[in-house]
Amino acid sequence: EGVWWLIVAYEEEEVGLQSVRDGVRLIRACITGAPFDIALTVEDLHDLRESVRFGPSTAAIVEEAQRRNIPVRRLNSHSLVQLGLGKNLRRIQAAMSDYTSAIGVEIAQDKDDTRRVLQNIGLPVPLGDTASTVDGAVELAREIGFPVILKPLDASQGRGISSRLDDEDAVRRAWPASSAFGRRVVVEQFAVGRDHRVLVVDGCVAAVAERVPAHVVGDGHSTVRELIDAANRDPRRGKGHSRALTRLPRDGQTEEFLAARGQGMESVPEAGEQVLLRATANLSTGGTAIDRTDEIHPDNVTACEMAAGVVGLDIAGIDVLTPDISVPFRENGAVIIEVNAAPGLRMHTHPGEGQPRNVGAPIIVMLYPPGTPYFIPVIAVTGTNGKTTTTRLIAHLFRHTGSVVGFTTTDGVYLQNRLVMEGDMTGPFSANIILSNPTVEVAVLETARGGILRAGLGFDEADVGVVLNVTADHLGLRGINTVEQLAEVKGVIASVVKREGHVVLNADDPLVYPMRYKTGADVVLFSAKPGGENSEMEDHIARGGIAVRIEDDTFVIRRGRLRIPIATLREVPLMMGGAARFQQGNIMAAIGTAYAQGVRYDTIRAGLLSFFPSPSMTPGRLNLLRIRNARVLVDYAHNEAALAGLMEMVRELPANRRVGVLTAPGDRRDDDIRGLGRLAASLDRVILKEDEDRRGRRRGEIAELIMEGLRAGGMSEHQWETAPSEKEAVDRVLADLGDGDLVVILVDDVPGVLAQVQA
């Protein structure tokens, strides 16, 4: 009984969604008394988190970006990540950036090419070459001199490497493992020294770690197998790269390595005795790391920076074998054995010993040097009516500044007024399309109630949030039953505006004006009331706030004593000669948005005067077309507030007959549908059409409800008729078009109807 609140905090979206599902099951179990295994559920959520979370390298960069308030977007289920927005976006994939040279990666992947490139500039490398047959490898080993190592030409994480091969038989035994990864195998001189990884970012050494091969330390009574199992119970160890350490291997390769050293899984090492499990020190096979950043010799810093530079990598992991990293390479026989693209960062961020290094920081600084922007202006527009027109107008004003503008609307996604994707694009999916386009300089996003409730926003913060109005629409859907609840949804836009941004609010709307308390940003108010009639507006202006209002039939920007006339109502094409009074709020909101973002007032004026309610600029929004000796008005009004404003304008336009073609969305409440009928009753004739998508209503049900409204509004039954489709309704009204008629079509299929009317 009563209301149950389910609150979920999460880092990974998939885990959050599954937590909601599990939470609902838990609540149901509490209500019904059904069994619910909490421990198993939590364990499953933990496993899900481990499977979907970023690996340690990607996480190190992403977390540093988030600390700097840089937007982060995951582009796939792995490690491809977008940082920043629009033209200022950058991409990473683990420790590889969009700066990373493709040729550099190719060189790094070919160990023989890497050795030759390093050798060409005088850096120390082991003797070696490649072989494509086992006999060739044996011959090379003889020439180089035993001991040698074999490793695949192109493999990573220590796979296929056989170390310290002392004779020809050892080379032949090792050949299958190394040749399994490709036709060519590298045969190199075995170098003595401790394994070090030097991380170079943007030409500078960022961190150094000594890597220790996977091993256990005896206690005098446990077997190697038991020691491995005990070590793997350490909560820091996990599968692959999911934790700070990787689980110690207990596989066939481990058994073979132990056997070669005269040991086995059942051996009992003495107390303090170190037993190696692998020849290589890769963390991916259970190795650990010791931070040596403060110990590297300056000469060695230079050598590693040269290695990264000559290979051509912006982020490189230099593998060095040296007895002591604090001694110059030339003095102790050290060699560079590999240069790695997309190097692992875990050994630096989570060393087993020593100081953790924030290696994400230099990578972020490389991608975004100090002073480099990572945002673009994001303008979010919401409200019950006028969103699409306002979004298009704001985009038009910013195009007048020379900016590349991307915007989303109920009609689709647009780039520079060119349709990119058609459909109702007012949710986070469409916002991502714009914000992920590297050519976009300004994003204007129509943000509808449905998208917010279904999937949230497509952005973390906005530079400007616009709330036009809140009136009854979509009530009874998704738990929103009152206009006050609807206002809470719309108010989300005000709450996500940056502190240094602006919230543009309708001072005349009692549900919108209080949203100023939801934000720490500066507030821009607009009002259609004559000067002095809105006391809140007067106080706001007196305090130096930005406001837009109408004075002497002119749109005016006010700020303290500053007064900037922009254009008269009759000058602005969107006002339809002053008749379209419902457009006043849309226009003032656009003016306030542009001015708050620094657009010059003369540019605002030029944009307003060049924006027409035409099929090309505002398809399906107040498109008044002359057909023969009559006029056809195509509009998207679909609720009472929108239709009331439209009917007010229609009554002012001269006409012989006023004819309407209309329906209502099937997911509206019965009374809301009847209300559309009452408003349309002032027309001389009505054709009720049936949309393709009736949203759960039976055929004819919507028309019956509208007829009830028409009767209540005083229209006689002989004045209306029904049509089975929108196309049929439009055909009928066009066929009966008389001189001086004014036809109002409340459109569903905007492109189809416009084409039909203009044919």
C-alpha positions in Angstrom: 0.0 0.0 0.0 1.0 3.6 -0.4 3.9 4.9 -2.5 7.3 3.1 -2.6 10.3 5.1 -3.5 13.2 3.4 -5.4 16.4 5.4 -5.4 19.4 4.2 -7.5 22.9 5.6 -7.7 25.1 4.3 -10.4 28.2 4.9 -12.5 27.5 2.5 -15.4 24.1 3.0 -17.1 23.5 -0.7 -17.7 24.1 -1.4 -14.1 21.7 1.4 -13.1 19.0 0.1 -15.4 19.4 -3.4 -14.1 19.3 -2.1 -10.5 15.9 -0.5 -11.2 14.6 -3.8 -12.6 15.9 -5.6 -9.5 14.6 -2.9 -7.2 11.1 -3.3 -8.7 11.3 -7.1 -8.2 12.4 -6.5 -4.6 9.5 -4.2 -3.9 7.1 -6.7 -5.4 8.6 -9.4 -3.2 8.1 -7.2 -0.1 4.5 -6.7 -1.1 3.7 -10.3 -1.9 6.0 -12.0 0.5 7.8 -13.8 -2.4 11.4 -14.9 -1.8 14.2 -12.6 -3.0 17.9 -13.5 -2.9 19.6 -10.2 -2.2 23.1 -11.6 -2.0 22.8 -13.2 -5.4 21.3 -10.1 -6.9 24.1 -7.9 -5.6 26.7 -10.4 -6.9 25.1 -10.4 -10.3 25.1 -6.6 -10.4 28.8 -6.6 -9.3 29.6 -9.0 -12.2 27.7 -6.8 -14.6 29.6 -3.8 -13.5 32.9 -5.5 -14.0 31.9 -6.6 -17.5 30.8 -3.2 -18.7 33.0 -0.7 -16.9 36.0 1.0 -18.5 39.3 -0.8 -18.3 42.0 0.9 -16.2 43.7 2.8 -19.0 40.5 4.3 -20.4 39.2 5.0 -16.8 42.4 6.9 -15.9 41.8 9.3 -18.8 38.1 9.6 -18.4 38.2 10.3 -14.7 40.8 13.0 -15.2 38.5 14.5 -18.0 35.5 14.4 -15.6 37.6 16.1 -12.8 38.2 19.0 -15.3 34.4 19.0 -16.2 35.1 17.9 -19.8 32.0 16.1 -21.3 32.5 12.4 -21.7 30.5 10.1 -24.0 31.0 6.4 -24.4 30.8 5.6 -28.1 30.7 1.8 -27.9 30.7 -1.0 -25.3 34.4 -1.1 -25.2 36.9 1.8 -24.9 36.0 4.2 -27.7 35.2 7.5 -25.9 34.4 11.1 -27.0 35.7 13.9 -25.0 34.3 17.4 -25.4 31.5 18.5 -27.8 31.0 19.4 -31.4 34.0 21.1 -33.1 35.9 20.8 -29.9 35.5 17.1 -29.4 38.4 14.6 -29.2 38.4 10.8 -29.2 40.4 8.2 -27.3 40.4 4.5 -27.4 42.1 3.2 -24.2 45.5 5.0 -24.3 45.3 5.9 -27.9 44.1 9.3 -29.1 42.9 10.8 -32.4 46.4 12.4 -32.5 48.0 8.9 -32.7 49.8 8.4 -36.0 48.6 5.3 -38.0 52.1 4.9 -39.3 53.5 5.1 -35.8 51.1 2.3 -34.7 52.2 0.2 -37.7 55.8 0.6 -36.8 55.2 -0.2 -33.1 53.2 -3.3 -34.1 56.1 -4.6 -36.1 58.9 -5.4 -33.6 61.5 -5.8 -36.3 60.6 -2.4 -37.8 60.7 -0.9 -34.4 64.2 -2.2 -33.6 65.5 -0.9 -37.0 64.0 2.6 -36.5 65.5 2.9 -33.0 68.8 1.6 -34.2 68.9 4.1 -37.0 69.1 7.0 -34.5 71.6 5.3 -32.2 69.3 4.0 -29.4 70.4 0.8 -27.7 68.5 -2.3 -29.0 69.3 -6.0 -28.8 70.8 -7.8 -31.9 68.1 -9.6 -33.8 66.2 -10.3 -37.0 63.2 -12.3 -38.2 62.7 -15.8 -39.3 59.9 -17.5 -41.1 61.0 -21.1 -40.4 62.3 -23.0 -37.4 65.5 -23.7 -39.2 65.9 -20.1 -40.0 65.4 -19.2 -36.4 68.0 -21.7 -35.3 70.5 -20.2 -37.8 69.8 -16.7 -36.6 70.3 -17.8 -33.0 73.7 -19.2 -33.9 74.7 -15.9 -35.6 73.4 -13.8 -32.7 74.8 -16.1 -30.0 72.9 -17.9 -27.2 70.9 -17.3 -25.1 68.2 -15.7 -27.3 64.5 -15.0 -27.0 61.7 -15.7 -29.5 58.6 -13.5 -29.8 55.9 -13.0 -32.4 56.4 -10.1 -34.8 53.0 -8.7 -33.9 51.6 -9.7 -30.5 51.0 -8.0 -27.2 50.7 -8.6 -23.5 53.6 -11.1 -23.5 51.8 -13.6 -25.7 54.0 -16.1 -27.5 57.3 -14.9 -26.0 59.9 -17.6 -25.0 62.8 -16.2 -23.0 66.4 -17.3 -22.4 66.7 -20.1 -24.9 70.2 -21.5 -24.3 70.5 -23.9 -27.3 69.1 -25.0 -30.6 66.8 -27.6 -29.1 65.3 -24.9 -26.9 64.7 -22.7 -30.0 63.0 -25.6 -31.7 60.7 -26.3 -28.7 59.8 -22.6 -28.4 59.1 -22.2 -32.1 55.4 -23.4 -32.2 54.3 -21.0 -29.4 55.9 -17.9 -31.1 54.9 -18.8 -34.7 51.3 -19.4 -33.7 50.7 -15.6 -34.0 52.0 -15.1 -37.5 54.4 -16.3 -40.2 57.4 -14.3 -39.0 59.1 -14.6 -35.6 61.6 -12.2 -34.1 64.8 -13.8 -32.8 66.7 -11.5 -30.5 69.7 -11.5 -28.2 68.7 -12.2 -24.6 69.3 -9.1 -22.6 70.0 -9.1 -18.9 68.1 -6.6 -16.7 65.0 -5.7 -14.9 61.9 -5.0 -17.0 60.8 -1.3 -17.0 58.0 0.5 -18.7 58.5 4.2 -19.5 55.4 6.1 -20.4 55.9 9.0 -22.8 53.0 11.4 -23.4 53.3 14.2 -26.0 57.1 13.9 -26.2 57.7 13.9 -22.4 58.2 11.1 -19.9 55.2 10.9 -17.7 55.8 7.8 -15.5 58.2 4.9 -15.1 57.4 1.5 -13.6 59.5 -1.6 -13.0 57.5 -4.6 -13.8 57.9 -7.8 -11.8 56.8 -11.2 -13.3 53.9 -13.1 -11.8 55.2 -14.9 -8.7 54.4 -16.3 -5.3 56.5 -16.3 -2.1 56.7 -19.5 -0.2 55.7 -19.9 3.5 57.4 -23.2 4.1 54.3 -25.4 4.1 51.9 -24.4 1.2 52.2 -25.7 -2.3 52.6 -23.4 -5.3 48.9 -24.1 -6.2 47.8 -23.1 -2.8 49.9 -20.0 -2.8 48.4 -19.0 -6.2 44.9 -19.6 -4.9 45.6 -17.5 -1.7 47.0 -14.6 -3.8 44.0 -14.6 -6.1 41.7 -14.2 -3.1 43.2 -10.7 -2.7 40.2 -8.3 -3.6 42.7 -6.2 -5.6 43.1 -9.0 -8.1 40.5 -9.7 -10.8 40.0 -11.1 -14.3 41.9 -9.3 -17.0 42.3 -5.6 -16.4 39.1 -5.2 -14.3 41.0 -4.6 -11.0 44.3 -3.0 -9.9 46.0 -6.5 -10.2 45.3 -9.4 -12.5 44.8 -12.9 -11.1 47.9 -15.1 -11.0 47.8 -17.7 -13.8 47.3 -21.3 -13.0 47.2 -22.9 -16.5 49.2 -25.2 -18.8 51.7 -22.5 -19.6 52.4 -21.9 -15.9 52.9 -25.7 -15.4 55.3 -25.8 -18.4 57.3 -22.8 -17.1 57.6 -24.3 -13.6 58.6 -27.7 -15.0 61.4 -26.1 -17.1 62.7 -24.7 -13.8 62.4 -28.1 -12.0 59.3 -27.1 -10.1 55.6 -27.9 -10.2 52.2 -26.9 -8.8 52.6 -29.3 -5.9 56.1 -28.0 -5.0 56.4 -26.5 -1.5 58.8 -23.5 -1.6 60.7 -22.6 1.4 59.7 -19.6 3.5 60.6 -16.4 1.7 61.5 -18.2 -1.6 60.2 -16.4 -4.7 58.7 -18.7 -7.3 58.2 -17.2 -10.8 55.1 -18.2 -12.7 56.0 -16.4 -16.0 59.1 -15.3 -17.8 57.6 -12.0 -18.8 56.5 -9.2 -16.5 53.3 -8.2 -18.1 50.5 -7.1 -15.7 48.0 -9.0 -17.9 49.6 -12.3 -16.8 49.6 -11.5 -13.1 52.7 -9.3 -12.9 53.1 -6.4 -10.5 54.6 -2.9 -10.8 57.0 -0.7 -8.7 56.9 3.0 -9.4 60.4 4.3 -10.5 59.4 7.7 -11.9 61.6 9.6 -9.5 64.6 7.4 -10.2 65.1 7.5 -13.9 68.3 9.2 -15.1 67.9 12.3 -17.2 69.9 10.7 -20.1 67.4 7.8 -20.1 64.5 10.3 -20.1 65.9 11.8 -23.3 66.5 8.3 -24.9 62.9 7.3 -24.2 61.5 10.5 -25.5 63.6 10.1 -28.7 62.2 6.5 -29.0 58.6 7.7 -28.9 59.3 10.5 -31.3 61.1 8.5 -33.9 58.3 5.8 -34.0 55.8 8.6 -34.2 53.5 8.0 -31.2 51.9 10.7 -29.0 51.3 8.2 -26.2 53.9 5.4 -26.1 55.1 2.7 -23.7 58.8 2.2 -24.0 60.0 -1.2 -22.7 63.5 -1.2 -21.4 65.7 -3.9 -19.9 68.2 -2.4 -17.5 69.8 -3.4 -14.3 69.2 0.1 -12.9 67.0 2.8 -14.4 68.9 5.4 -12.5 72.1 4.7 -14.5 72.5 5.9 -18.1 71.7 3.1 -20.6 75.1 3.4 -22.3 76.8 2.6 -19.0 75.1 -0.6 -18.0 74.2 -2.4 -21.2 70.5 -1.5 -21.1 68.4 -2.0 -24.3 65.0 -0.9 -25.5 63.1 -4.0 -26.5 59.8 -2.6 -27.6 57.8 0.6 -28.2 54.0 0.1 -27.6 51.1 2.0 -28.9 48.0 2.3 -26.6 50.2 1.3 -23.6 48.5 0.0 -20.5 48.3 2.7 -17.7 47.4 0.4 -14.8 51.0 -0.1 -13.7 51.3 3.6 -13.2 47.9 4.4 -11.7 47.9 1.3 -9.4 51.5 0.2 -8.7 52.0 -2.6 -6.2 54.7 -0.5 -4.6 55.5 3.2 -4.8 53.5 6.3 -5.6 50.5 6.1 -7.9 50.8 8.5 -10.9 47.9 10.4 -12.4 49.0 9.7 -16.0 45.5 10.7 -17.2 46.4 14.3 -16.5 49.2 14.7 -19.1 47.1 13.0 -21.7 44.2 15.4 -21.1 46.6 18.3 -21.2 47.9 17.0 -24.6 44.4 16.8 -25.9 43.2 20.1 -24.4 46.2 22.4 -23.7 45.5 25.2 -21.3 42.9 27.6 -22.7 41.6 25.2 -25.3 37.8 25.0 -25.2 36.1 21.6 -25.0 32.5 22.8 -25.0 30.4 24.4 -27.7 27.3 26.5 -26.8 24.4 24.2 -26.0 21.0 25.8 -26.1 18.1 23.6 -24.9 14.5 24.7 -25.6 11.4 23.3 -23.9 7.8 24.2 -23.3 4.4 23.0 -24.2 4.0 25.0 -27.4 6.4 26.8 -29.7 9.4 24.7 -29.1 10.1 23.8 -32.8 9.6 27.4 -34.1 11.8 28.9 -31.4 14.5 26.3 -31.9 14.6 27.0 -35.6 14.6 30.8 -35.1 17.5 30.6 -32.6 19.4 28.4 -35.0 18.7 30.9 -37.7 20.0 33.8 -35.6 23.3 32.0 -34.8 23.8 31.1 -38.5 23.8 34.8 -39.1 26.9 35.0 -36.9 28.7 32.7 -39.3 28.6 29.7 -37.0 27.9 26.2 -38.1 24.7 25.3 -36.3 23.2 21.9 -35.6 19.7 21.7 -34.3 17.0 19.1 -33.4 13.3 19.4 -33.7 10.1 17.4 -33.9 10.7 17.2 -37.7 14.3 15.9 -37.6 17.9 16.6 -37.1 19.4 19.5 -39.1 22.9 20.7 -39.8 23.0 24.2 -41.3 19.3 23.9 -42.1 19.8 20.7 -44.1 17.9 17.7 -42.9 20.2 15.0 -41.7 17.7 12.6 -40.1 13.9 12.8 -40.4 11.5 12.0 -37.5 10.6 13.2 -34.1 14.1 14.1 -32.9 13.6 15.8 -29.5 15.3 13.4 -27.1 18.8 12.4 -26.1 19.5 10.2 -29.2 19.1 13.2 -31.5 21.1 15.5 -29.2 24.0 13.1 -29.4 23.9 13.2 -33.2 24.5 17.0 -33.1 26.9 17.0 -30.1 29.0 14.2 -31.7 29.4 16.1 -35.0 32.9 17.6 -35.2 31.8 20.4 -37.5 29.1 21.8 -35.2 29.9 25.1 -33.5 26.5 25.8 -31.9 23.9 23.2 -30.8 20.2 24.2 -30.5 18.2 21.3 -29.1 14.4 21.0 -28.9 13.9 19.0 -25.7 10.5 17.5 -25.2 8.8 16.0 -22.2 8.7 12.5 -23.6 12.4 12.3 -24.2 13.2 13.6 -20.7 10.9 11.1 -19.0 12.0 8.2 -21.2 15.8 8.6 -21.4 16.8 11.9 -19.7 18.9 14.5 -21.5 21.5 14.1 -24.2 23.8 16.5 -22.4 25.1 17.1 -18.9 25.0 20.9 -18.9 23.5 23.6 -21.1 24.7 27.1 -21.7 21.2 28.4 -22.2 18.0 26.8 -21.1 14.7 28.1 -22.6 11.3 27.4 -21.0 8.5 28.9 -23.2 5.4 27.9 -21.4 3.6 25.1 -19.6 0.0 24.2 -20.4 -2.1 21.1 -20.3 -0.8 18.5 -22.8 0.3 14.9 -22.7 -1.4 14.6 -19.3 -2.2 11.1 -18.1 1.0 9.8 -19.7 4.1 8.3 -17.9 2.7 9.3 -14.5 2.3 13.0 -15.4 -1.3 13.9 -14.5 -1.3 17.6 -13.7 0.3 20.7 -15.2 2.2 21.2 -12.0 3.9 17.8 -12.5 4.5 18.7 -16.2 6.2 21.9 -15.0 8.5 19.8 -12.9 9.6 17.9 -15.9 10.1 21.0 -18.0 12.0 22.6 -15.2 14.8 20.1 -15.6 16.1 22.3 -18.4 16.5 25.2 -16.0 18.3 23.1 -13.4 21.1 21.8 -15.8 22.2 25.2 -17.0 25.8 26.1 -16.1 26.3 28.7 -13.3 27.9 31.0 -15.9 25.0 30.4 -18.4 21.5 31.8 -18.8 18.0 30.6 -18.2 15.4 32.2 -20.4 11.9 32.2 -18.8 8.4 33.4 -19.6 7.6 35.9 -16.9 3.9 35.8 -17.8 3.5 32.0 -17.1 2.9 31.3 -13.4 4.4 27.8 -13.8 7.5 28.9 -15.6 8.5 32.1 -13.7 9.2 30.2 -10.4 11.8 28.0 -12.3 14.3 30.9 -11.6 14.7 29.2 -8.2 15.9 26.0 -9.9 19.1 27.5 -11.2 22.2 29.4 -10.1 22.6 30.9 -13.6 21.6 34.4 -14.7 17.9 34.6 -15.6 16.6 36.3 -18.8 12.9 37.1 -18.6 10.4 37.8 -21.4 6.9 39.2 -21.2 4.2 40.1 -23.7 2.4 42.3 -21.1 2.7 46.1 -21.6 5.4 47.8 -19.6 4.4 48.2 -16.0 1.9 45.4 -15.9 4.4 42.7 -14.9 6.0 43.8 -11.6 8.4 40.8 -11.6 9.7 42.0 -15.0 10.1 45.6 -13.7 12.0 44.5 -10.6 14.2 42.2 -12.7 15.1 45.1 -15.1 15.8 47.4 -12.2 18.3 44.9 -10.7 20.2 44.9 -14.0 18.8 41.6 -15.3 18.3 41.0 -19.0 14.7 41.2 -20.2 12.9 41.2 -23.5 9.4 42.8 -23.9 7.2 44.7 -26.2 7.2 48.5 -26.0 5.2 50.6 -28.5 4.7 47.6 -30.7 8.4 46.9 -30.8 10.5 44.0 -29.5 13.0 45.6 -27.0 15.9 44.3 -25.0 16.1 45.9 -21.5 18.9 45.7 -18.9 18.8 48.4 -16.2 18.9 51.7 -18.0 19.9 50.1 -21.3 17.1 49.9 -23.9 17.8 48.3 -27.3 14.9 48.3 -29.9 15.2 45.3 -32.2 12.2 45.4 -34.6 8.6 46.3 -34.7 6.0 43.5 -34.6 4.9 44.2 -38.2 8.5 44.0 -39.5 9.0 40.5 -38.2 7.7 38.0 -40.8 6.9 35.4 -38.1 4.3 37.8 -36.7 2.2 37.6 -39.9 1.7 41.3 -39.9 1.0 41.4 -36.2 -1.8 38.8 -36.3 0.1 35.9 -34.9 0.3 37.1 -31.4 1.1 33.6 -30.1 4.5 34.0 -31.7 5.5 36.9 -29.5 6.8 34.6 -26.8 8.8 32.5 -29.2 10.4 35.6 -30.8 11.3 37.2 -27.4 12.8 33.9 -26.1 15.0 33.7 -29.2 16.0 37.4 -28.9 16.9 36.9 -25.2 18.9 33.7 -26.0 20.9 35.3 -28.7 21.6 38.5 -26.7 22.7 36.5 -23.7 25.1 34.5 -25.8 26.7 37.7 -27.1 25.1 38.0 -30.5 25.1 41.6 -31.7 21.7 43.3 -31.7 22.0 44.3 -35.4 22.7 40.6 -36.2 19.6 39.6 -34.2 17.5 42.1 -36.1 18.8 40.9 -39.5 18.0 37.3 -38.5 14.5 38.1 -37.4 13.7 40.0 -40.6 15.0 37.1 -42.7 13.1 34.3 -41.0 9.8 33.4 -42.6 7.1 30.9 -41.6 7.6 29.1 -44.9 7.7 25.4 -45.7 11.5 25.6 -46.1 12.2 27.4 -42.8 9.4 26.2 -40.6 7.8 23.2 -42.3 4.3 22.6 -40.8 4.5 25.6 -38.6 2.2 28.5 -39.7 2.8 27.9 -43.4 0.3 30.2 -45.2 0.1 29.2 -48.8 -1.9 30.8 -51.6 -3.7 28.2 -53.7 -5.7 29.7 -56.6 -7.7 32.5 -55.1 -7.7 31.0 -51.6 -5.3 30.5 -48.8 -4.3 27.3 -47.0 -2.7 27.5 -43.5 -0.7 24.3 -42.5 0.1 24.1 -38.8 1.0 21.5 -36.2 -1.2 22.8 -33.4 -2.2 19.7 -31.4 -3.4 20.9 -28.0 -5.9 23.5 -26.7 -3.5 26.2 -26.0 -1.9 26.0 -29.4 -5.2 25.8 -31.2 -6.6 28.7 -29.2 -3.8 30.9 -30.3 -4.2 29.8 -33.9 -7.9 30.4 -33.9 -7.4 33.9 -32.6 -5.2 34.6 -35.6 -7.6 32.9 -38.1 -10.5 35.0 -36.9 -8.4 38.2 -37.7 -7.5 37.0 -41.2 -10.1 38.1 -43.9 -11.9 35.1 -45.4 -15.1 34.1 -47.3 -15.2 30.8 -45.5 -13.0 29.3 -42.8 -12.6 25.6 -43.1 -10.7 23.2 -40.8 -9.1 19.8 -41.3 -8.2 18.3 -37.9 -7.9 15.4 -35.6 -6.2 14.9 -32.2 -3.4 12.6 -30.9 -5.0 9.5 -29.6 -3.0 9.4 -26.4 -4.6 12.6 -25.0 -7.3 12.5 -22.4 -11.0 12.5 -23.6 -11.6 16.0 -22.3 -8.5 17.4 -24.0 -9.8 16.0 -27.3 -13.2 17.4 -26.8 -11.6 20.8 -26.0 -10.1 20.9 -29.5 -13.6 20.4 -30.9 -15.0 23.3 -28.8 -12.3 25.6 -30.1 -12.8 24.5 -33.8 -16.5 25.2 -33.5 -15.9 28.8 -34.6 -15.0 27.6 -38.1 -17.6 27.4 -40.9 -16.8 23.8 -41.8 -14.7 21.0 -40.4 -13.4 17.8 -41.9 -12.3 15.3 -39.2 -9.5 13.1 -40.4 -8.1 9.8 -39.1 -4.4 9.6 -38.5 -2.4 6.4 -39.3 -1.3 6.1 -35.7 -4.3 6.3 -33.4 -2.2 5.6 -30.3 -4.4 2.9 -28.9 -7.8 4.3 -29.9 -10.3 2.4 -32.0 -11.1 3.7 -35.5 -13.5 6.6 -35.3 -13.2 7.1 -31.6 -11.2 10.4 -31.8 -13.6 11.9 -34.3 -16.5 11.1 -32.0 -14.9 12.9 -29.1 -14.1 15.9 -31.3 -17.8 15.9 -32.5 -18.9 16.1 -28.9 -16.7 19.2 -28.6 -18.0 20.7 -31.8 -21.6 20.3 -30.5 -20.7 21.8 -27.2 -19.1 24.8 -29.1 -22.3 25.4 -31.0 -21.6 23.9 -34.4 -24.3 22.1 -36.3 -23.8 18.5 -37.5 -24.2 19.4 -41.1 -21.1 21.6 -40.8 -18.7 18.7 -40.3 -17.9 15.4 -42.0 -15.3 12.7 -41.5 -12.6 11.3 -43.8 -10.7 8.0 -43.5 -7.3 9.5 -43.9 -5.4 12.8 -43.8 -4.8 12.6 -47.6 -8.5 12.1 -48.3 -9.4 15.0 -46.1 -7.0 17.3 -47.8 -8.2 16.1 -51.2 -11.8 17.0 -50.3 -11.0 20.4 -48.9 -8.9 21.3 -52.0 -11.5 20.1 -54.3 -14.1 22.3 -52.6 -11.8 25.4 -52.4 -13.7 28.6 -53.2 -12.5 32.1 -53.8 -11.5 33.9 -50.6 -11.6 30.7 -48.5 -9.1 30.1 -45.7 -8.4 26.5 -45.0 -6.6 25.5 -41.7 -5.0 22.0 -41.8 -3.7 20.7 -38.5 -1.1 18.5 -40.0 0.3 15.1 -39.1 2.4 14.2 -42.2 4.1 17.5 -42.8 6.1 16.7 -45.9 3.2 14.7 -47.5 0.5 17.4 -46.9 2.8 20.3 -48.0 3.5 18.4 -51.2 -0.2 17.6 -51.7 -1.2 21.2 -51.2 1.5 22.6 -53.4 1.1 20.1 -56.2 
